[in-house]
Amino acid sequence: MEIRQLEYFLAVVECDGVNRAAHHLNVAQATISQSIRQLERELKLTLFHRTGRNLVLNSAGQLLVEPARSVLAGLLAAQDIMREARDLQVGSITIGTMPEMSSEAVAAWSGSFTKLHPDIRIDLFEFGSAAELCDEVLTGHCELGFTTFPIPTENLERIELGVQRLLLVQPPGTAGGAGPIAISELDGVPLAVSSAASRENDIVATILRRESVSPRVAAQVPNRHAQLTLVLNGAASAFLPLRMATAAHRLGATVVETRPDIRTSFGIVHRPGALNPAAKSFIIQSHADLTSWNSRIAAHERAGSSLLEASLLADDELRKRTIDGRQ
């Protein structure tokens, strides 16, 4: 039995006759008739009642219809998968981020994708706000956008990835206990804020005021790198995402959790409709990397580690896995 025979069989069924099936498939009627007869010989069954030039499906033929459709559907699915695999060999993905979702984090999540698809170029751009990022995705200038939620439009598809924790990063040598610090104790603590991360600044300021703390902004700087530089030089403290706080700890900063904690949900936005294969693969890989990172952190927290300690251990494990994979 051949795929072509099943295709011709279904064409006769769905077009209600050999003549229309031949016209639909742009082949000779004799070709379809011969194929049907050959299929019947192989099955040792007749599939149609023949009345003059007409073919009418019989009971045996009716039993073949759904299996034939399943076979052809499976073949088309396999062809689609292979076509997507070919499309993943070359090309590029344009990705947007916003200040609250630092480019370093997105670059870290894209590491596994780049190793799997070294010929796919990733073009990463940072935009000033969620509104600007969403506009770039809506107009098609970016295929994917990493953002915190909520977003200022209902015209984009959302994929929730998780929750971003902000930790208090203080200058090296700052005295403090091992446990979380109450935000109510931060009155008068000088803070460095990023002028680009307005949404994050509003969240932090709201929580500080709710805890009866008047925010004292000692410096307003253009980006997170400048925030961290001020912290490491002893000029101020800053609220930074967990991944960046982990890196700051390795550079000597004092990192503490706060009570209550400060968190924002984040994820990916894209235009409605089908994504190209590279973008779909990037989303899958990013989700897998985040799931691995978060599960490692959760496991270490269950074993008694603080959030920072768990993050450091998870970071070390993932770094070792990357090094081992290169050897």
C-alpha positions in Angstrom: 0.0 0.0 0.0 1.4 3.4 -1.0 0.6 6.9 0.3 -0.4 7.9 -3.2 -3.0 5.2 -3.4 -4.6 6.4 -0.1 -4.5 10.0 -1.4 -6.3 9.0 -4.6 -8.8 6.9 -2.6 -9.7 9.8 -0.4 -9.9 12.2 -3.3 -12.5 9.9 -5.0 -14.5 9.8 -1.7 -14.3 13.5 -0.9 -14.9 14.7 -4.5 -17.7 12.2 -5.1 -16.2 10.5 -8.2 -13.1 9.8 -10.3 -13.7 12.7 -12.7 -13.8 15.4 -10.0 -10.9 13.8 -8.1 -8.8 13.8 -11.3 -9.6 17.5 -11.8 -8.9 18.3 -8.2 -5.5 16.5 -8.2 -4.7 17.6 -11.8 -4.0 14.0 -12.9 -5.5 11.7 -15.5 -8.7 9.8 -14.7 -7.0 6.6 -15.8 -4.2 7.2 -13.3 -6.7 7.4 -10.4 -8.7 4.4 -11.6 -5.6 2.2 -12.0 -4.4 3.2 -8.5 -7.8 2.3 -6.9 -7.8 -1.1 -8.7 -4.3 -1.8 -7.5 -5.2 -0.8 -3.9 -8.2 -3.2 -4.0 -6.0 -6.0 -5.3 -3.5 -5.5 -2.5 -6.2 -5.4 0.1 -8.1 -8.3 -1.6 -11.3 -6.3 -1.1 -13.4 -4.1 -3.3 -13.8 -0.6 -1.9 -16.5 0.8 -4.2 -19.7 -0.4 -5.9 -19.3 0.3 -9.6 -22.4 1.5 -11.4 -21.5 2.4 -14.9 -18.9 5.2 -14.6 -19.8 6.0 -11.0 -18.0 4.7 -7.9 -20.0 4.4 -4.7 -18.3 3.6 -1.5 -19.2 0.2 0.0 -18.9 -1.0 3.6 -15.3 -2.1 3.3 -14.4 1.3 1.7 -16.1 3.1 4.6 -13.9 1.3 7.1 -10.8 2.5 5.3 -11.7 6.2 5.2 -10.7 7.2 8.7 -7.5 5.2 8.8 -6.5 6.7 5.5 -7.1 10.2 6.8 -5.1 9.5 9.9 -2.1 8.2 7.8 -2.2 11.3 5.5 -2.6 13.6 8.5 0.4 12.0 10.2 2.4 12.4 7.0 1.6 16.1 6.8 2.5 16.5 10.5 5.9 14.8 9.9 6.5 17.0 6.9 5.7 20.1 8.9 8.1 19.1 11.7 10.9 18.5 9.1 10.2 21.8 7.5 10.4 23.5 10.8 13.7 21.7 11.5 15.1 23.0 8.2 13.9 26.5 9.0 15.8 26.3 12.4 19.1 25.9 10.6 19.5 29.5 9.7 17.9 32.9 10.4 17.5 35.3 13.3 15.2 36.1 16.1 14.6 39.7 17.2 13.8 40.0 20.9 12.9 43.0 23.0 13.3 43.5 26.7 12.6 46.3 29.1 14.7 47.7 32.0 12.8 45.7 34.6 13.7 42.6 32.6 17.5 43.1 32.2 19.1 42.1 29.0 21.6 40.0 30.9 18.9 37.7 32.2 17.4 37.2 28.7 20.9 36.6 27.3 21.5 34.0 30.0 18.2 32.2 29.2 19.2 32.2 25.5 22.4 30.4 26.1 21.0 26.9 25.7 19.2 27.9 22.5 22.4 29.3 21.0 24.3 26.1 21.8 21.5 24.0 20.1 21.2 26.4 17.1 24.5 28.2 16.6 23.5 29.5 13.2 20.4 31.3 14.5 21.4 34.9 15.3 19.7 36.6 18.3 19.1 40.3 18.0 18.4 41.7 21.5 17.1 45.3 22.0 16.1 47.0 25.2 13.2 49.5 25.3 12.3 52.1 27.8 9.0 50.8 29.0 6.4 48.0 28.7 4.3 50.3 26.4 7.2 50.9 24.0 8.1 47.2 24.0 4.6 46.1 23.3 4.4 48.6 20.4 7.5 47.1 18.9 6.1 43.6 19.1 2.7 44.7 17.7 4.3 46.4 14.7 6.4 43.3 14.1 9.8 44.9 14.8 10.3 42.3 17.5 9.1 38.7 17.4 9.2 38.2 21.1 9.1 40.6 24.1 10.3 39.8 27.6 8.3 42.0 30.1 6.9 42.3 33.5 3.1 42.2 33.9 0.6 43.7 33.5 1.0 45.0 30.0 -0.8 48.0 28.5 -2.6 46.2 25.7 -4.9 43.3 25.1 -3.8 42.7 21.5 -0.8 40.5 22.3 -0.5 36.8 23.4 1.0 36.4 26.9 3.1 33.5 28.1 3.7 33.6 31.9 7.2 32.4 32.9 7.4 33.1 36.6 8.0 35.7 39.3 11.0 38.0 39.6 12.2 38.6 43.2 13.9 41.8 44.1 16.6 41.7 46.9 18.2 44.5 48.7 21.8 44.8 47.6 24.0 46.8 50.0 27.6 48.1 49.9 30.4 45.6 50.8 30.9 45.2 54.6 27.4 46.4 55.5 26.4 44.8 58.8 23.3 42.7 58.9 21.9 39.5 60.2 21.5 36.3 58.2 17.7 36.5 58.0 15.4 38.8 56.1 15.4 42.5 57.0 12.1 44.2 57.7 11.4 47.0 55.2 10.2 49.1 58.1 13.9 49.2 59.2 15.0 50.9 55.9 13.9 54.4 56.8 16.8 56.7 55.9 18.7 54.1 53.9 20.1 55.8 50.7 18.9 54.1 47.5 20.2 54.2 44.0 17.4 53.8 41.4 17.4 53.3 37.7 15.6 56.1 35.8 14.7 53.6 33.1 12.9 51.1 35.5 10.0 53.4 36.3 7.5 50.5 36.9 9.9 48.8 39.3 10.6 52.1 41.1 6.8 52.6 41.6 6.4 49.0 43.0 9.3 49.5 45.5 8.1 53.0 46.5 4.6 51.7 47.1 5.8 48.9 49.4 8.2 51.2 51.3 5.4 53.8 51.9 3.0 51.0 53.0 5.6 50.0 55.6 5.8 53.7 56.7 9.2 54.2 55.1 10.0 57.4 53.2 12.1 56.5 50.2 15.4 58.3 50.2 16.7 58.4 46.7 20.4 59.2 46.9 21.1 58.7 43.2 19.1 58.3 40.0 21.1 56.6 37.3 20.4 55.4 33.8 20.6 51.7 34.2 21.2 48.7 36.5 25.0 48.6 35.9 25.3 52.1 37.2 23.1 51.1 40.2 25.5 48.2 41.0 28.6 50.4 40.5 27.3 52.8 43.2 26.5 50.0 45.5 29.9 48.4 45.2 31.6 51.8 45.7 29.6 52.2 49.0 27.4 55.1 47.9 24.0 53.6 48.2 21.9 50.4 48.3 19.6 49.2 45.5 16.8 46.7 44.9 18.0 44.3 42.2 16.6 41.1 40.6 17.7 37.8 42.1 20.0 36.9 39.2 21.8 40.2 39.4 21.9 40.2 43.2 23.6 36.8 43.0 26.3 38.3 40.7 26.6 41.4 43.0 27.2 39.0 46.0 30.1 37.4 44.1 31.6 40.9 43.7 31.5 41.6 47.4 28.1 43.2 48.0 25.9 42.4 50.9 22.6 40.9 49.8 19.6 40.4 52.0 16.0 39.4 51.5 13.3 41.8 52.8 10.1 41.2 54.7 7.6 41.6 53.0 9.3 40.5 49.8 9.1 42.4 46.6 8.2 40.5 43.5 6.8 41.0 40.0 5.4 38.5 37.5 7.0 38.3 34.1 6.9 36.5 30.8 6.8 36.7 27.0 4.5 38.6 24.7 4.1 38.0 21.0 1.6 38.9 18.2 -1.5 36.6 17.8 -1.1 33.8 15.4 1.6 31.2 14.6 5.2 31.9 15.6 8.0 30.9 13.3 9.9 27.7 14.3 12.9 29.6 15.7 10.8 31.8 18.0 8.7 28.8 19.2 11.9 26.9 20.0 13.3 29.9 21.8 10.3 30.1 24.0 10.4 26.4 24.8 14.1 26.6 25.6 13.7 29.7 27.8 10.9 28.0 29.8 13.1 24.9 30.2 16.1 26.9 31.5 13.9 28.8 33.9 12.2 25.7 35.2 15.6 24.1 35.8 16.9 27.2 37.6 13.8 27.5 39.8 13.6 23.8 40.6 17.3 23.8 41.8 16.7 26.9 43.9 13.5 25.4 45.4 15.4 22.1 46.2 18.1 24.0 48.1 15.6 26.1 50.0 13.8 23.0 51.1 17.2 21.7 52.4 17.5 24.8 54.5 19.4 27.4 52.4 18.3 31.0 52.2 17.1 32.3 48.8 20.5 33.9 48.1 22.4 30.7 49.1 20.1 28.6 47.0 20.6 30.9 44.0 24.4 30.7 44.4 24.3 26.9 44.6 22.0 26.7 41.6 24.3 29.1 39.7 27.3 27.0 40.5 25.6 23.8 39.4 24.5 25.3 36.1 27.9 26.7 35.4 29.5 23.3 36.1 27.0 21.6 33.8 27.9 24.1 31.0 31.6 23.5 31.5 31.2 19.7 31.6 29.2 20.0 28.4 32.0 21.7 26.6 34.6 19.1 27.6 
